[in-house]
Amino acid sequence: MNIVIIDNDLSLLRSLELTLAREGHCVTAFEDPRQALFHFVRNNPVDVLLLDYSMPEMNGDELLDMLKTELPADCRIVMMSAHCDLRYRIDSKRLGINTLLCKPLNLSVLKQALTESNPTQGVTS
């Protein structure tokens, strides 16, 4: 599974990158959402977009608005936030967000979100 992670927390970003790569996924990680925009403009395939909501350069919802035309129709969008009340403040349906996860992340919940994105390709423990 091709997973793109966007989060300005470098330690979490690297931890997720290593964990998911060990699970057999192809992972591309970005600390800066502007760099991620270039990645998508170059038409790189992505199955799951895992992104932080609150970043200094732009919020996750702003980034999603910019990426709408670049993301494949079947791309699963998983948004993470330290603000667990996020689900009441953003329009997940309009943005196409499939799953909202609270930080600190529970790895088993993350794996379940990834498994749901591609039921024929399960995530191993």
DAMO-V109611 format. One record per pair of residues at least 12 apart in sequence whose ideal C-beta (glycine too) atoms are under 10 Angstrom apart, sorted by sequence separation. I is the first residue (numbers start at 1). J is the second residue. If there is no record, write none. Layout:
I & J
I & J
This chain:
5 & 17
17 & 29
51 & 63
101 & 113
111 & 123
3 & 16
16 & 29
36 & 49
51 & 64
64 & 77
79 & 92
87 & 100
99 & 112
100 & 113
110 & 123
111 & 124
3 & 17
49 & 63
86 & 100
99 & 113
111 & 125
5 & 20
14 & 29
36 & 51
49 & 64
64 & 79
77 & 92
86 & 101
87 & 102
98 & 113
99 & 114
108 & 123
13 & 29
28 & 44
51 & 67
63 & 79
79 & 95
84 & 100
86 & 102
3 & 20
13 & 30
14 & 31
60 & 77
84 & 101
85 & 102
99 & 116
108 & 125
3 & 21
13 & 31
28 & 46
33 & 51
49 & 67
61 & 79
77 & 95
79 & 97
84 & 102
98 & 116
99 & 117
107 & 125
1 & 20
10 & 29
26 & 45
33 & 52
60 & 79
77 & 96
78 & 97
79 & 98
80 & 99
81 & 100
83 & 102
84 & 103
98 & 117
3 & 23
26 & 46
59 & 79
60 & 80
76 & 96
77 & 97
78 & 98
79 & 99
80 & 100
81 & 101
82 & 102
83 & 103
10 & 31
26 & 47
27 & 48
29 & 50
30 & 51
31 & 52
37 & 58
46 & 67
60 & 81
75 & 96
76 & 97
77 & 98
78 & 99
79 & 100
80 & 101
81 & 102
82 & 103
1 & 23
3 & 25
4 & 26
5 & 27
6 & 28
7 & 29
8 & 30
9 & 31
25 & 47
33 & 55
35 & 57
49 & 71
59 & 81
76 & 98
77 & 99
78 & 100
79 & 101
80 & 102
81 & 103
82 & 104
1 & 24
2 & 25
3 & 26
4 & 27
5 & 28
6 & 29
7 & 30
8 & 31
25 & 48
27 & 50
32 & 55
33 & 56
34 & 57
40 & 63
49 & 72
73 & 96
75 & 98
76 & 99
77 & 100
78 & 101
80 & 103
1 & 25
2 & 26
3 & 27
4 & 28
5 & 29
6 & 30
7 & 31
8 & 32
31 & 55
32 & 56
33 & 57
34 & 58
46 & 70
80 & 104
1 & 26
2 & 27
3 & 28
4 & 29
5 & 30
6 & 31
8 & 33
32 & 57
33 & 58
41 & 66
46 & 71
47 & 72
61 & 86
71 & 96
80 & 105
1 & 27
2 & 28
3 & 29
4 & 30
5 & 31
6 & 32
7 & 33
31 & 57
32 & 58
33 & 59
37 & 63
40 & 66
41 & 67
44 & 70
46 & 72
49 & 75
50 & 76
51 & 77
53 & 79
54 & 80
60 & 86
64 & 90
6 & 33
33 & 60
36 & 63
40 & 67
43 & 70
45 & 72
47 & 74
48 & 75
49 & 76
50 & 77
51 & 78
52 & 79
53 & 80
54 & 81
68 & 95
20 & 48
39 & 67
41 & 69
42 & 70
46 & 74
47 & 75
48 & 76
49 & 77
50 & 78
51 & 79
52 & 80
53 & 81
54 & 82
61 & 89
67 & 95
68 & 96
6 & 35
33 & 62
34 & 63
37 & 66
40 & 69
41 & 70
43 & 72
46 & 75
47 & 76
48 & 77
49 & 78
50 & 79
51 & 80
52 & 81
53 & 82
54 & 83
61 & 90
65 & 94
67 & 96
6 & 36
20 & 50
33 & 63
36 & 66
37 & 67
40 & 70
45 & 75
46 & 76
48 & 78
49 & 79
50 & 80
51 & 81
52 & 82
53 & 83
60 & 90
61 & 91
64 & 94
65 & 95
80 & 110
5 & 36
6 & 37
33 & 64
36 & 67
39 & 70
40 & 71
46 & 77
59 & 90
61 & 92
64 & 95
4 & 36
34 & 66
40 & 72
54 & 86
63 & 95
64 & 96
78 & 110
6 & 39
33 & 66
37 & 70
53 & 86
61 & 94
62 & 95
64 & 97
80 & 113
16 & 50
33 & 67
36 & 70
61 & 95
4 & 39
40 & 75
60 & 95
78 & 113
4 & 40
53 & 89
61 & 97
78 & 114
13 & 50
53 & 90
60 & 97
76 & 113
76 & 114
78 & 116
13 & 52
78 & 117
4 & 44
12 & 52
76 & 116
77 & 117
4 & 45
76 & 117
2 & 44
4 & 46
75 & 117
76 & 118
2 & 45
3 & 46
4 & 47
5 & 48
6 & 49
7 & 50
9 & 52
74 & 117
2 & 46
3 & 47
4 & 48
5 & 49
6 & 50
7 & 51
8 & 52
53 & 97
74 & 118
1 & 46
2 & 47
3 & 48
4 & 49
5 & 50
6 & 51
7 & 52
9 & 54
1 & 47
2 & 48
3 & 49
4 & 50
5 & 51
6 & 52
7 & 53
8 & 54
9 & 55
51 & 97
1 & 48
2 & 49
3 & 50
4 & 51
5 & 52
7 & 54
8 & 55
49 & 96
53 & 100
7 & 55
8 & 56
49 & 97
6 & 55
8 & 57
49 & 98
50 & 99
54 & 103
48 & 98
53 & 103
48 & 99
50 & 101
52 & 103
7 & 60
6 & 60
50 & 105
6 & 63
50 & 110
6 & 67
4 & 67
50 & 113
16 & 80
50 & 114
48 & 113
48 & 114
4 & 71
47 & 114
50 & 117
12 & 80
48 & 116
49 & 117
48 & 117
2 & 72
47 & 117
48 & 118
4 & 75
9 & 80
47 & 118
2 & 75
3 & 76
5 & 78
6 & 79
7 & 80
9 & 82
6 & 80
47 & 121
1 & 76
3 & 78
5 & 80
19 & 105
20 & 107
19 & 107
23 & 111
16 & 105
25 & 114
15 & 105
20 & 110
12 & 103
16 & 107
19 & 110
20 & 111
23 & 114
12 & 104
15 & 107
19 & 111
12 & 105
9 & 103
16 & 110
20 & 114
7 & 103
25 & 121
24 & 121
25 & 123
24 & 123
23 & 123
24 & 124
23 & 124
22 & 124
23 & 125
20 & 123
3 & 114
1 & 114
1 & 115
3 & 117
1 & 117
1 & 118
1 & 121
1 & 123
